[in-house]
Amino acid sequence: MLNFLIFVLIGAVAGWLAGIIRKGKGFGFLLNLLIGIIGGFLGGWLFDKLGIAFLGIFGQFVAALVGAIILLWIISLFKKK
């Protein structure tokens, strides 16, 4: 249960920070959380495919942040301007 809570917290912070980096502001707690969690899976998968290994909470955060930034970039490709 503690690992799940840490994963959710890392996802929330990574999603919030990715929102600031990509757009200049966050999207609110729930959307930041969702973007961070999906970004964590995306970043972990991408790093695994590239043969990059980060360990520990810092590694999980980096993977989630990179994945969330990539996810926001993909979303921006489909948004109307």
Secondary structure, 3 states (H helix, E strand, C coil): CHHHHHHHHHHHHHHHHHHHHHHCCCCCHHHHHHHHHHHHHHHHHHHHHHCCCCCHHHHHHHHHHHHHHHHHHHHHHHCCC
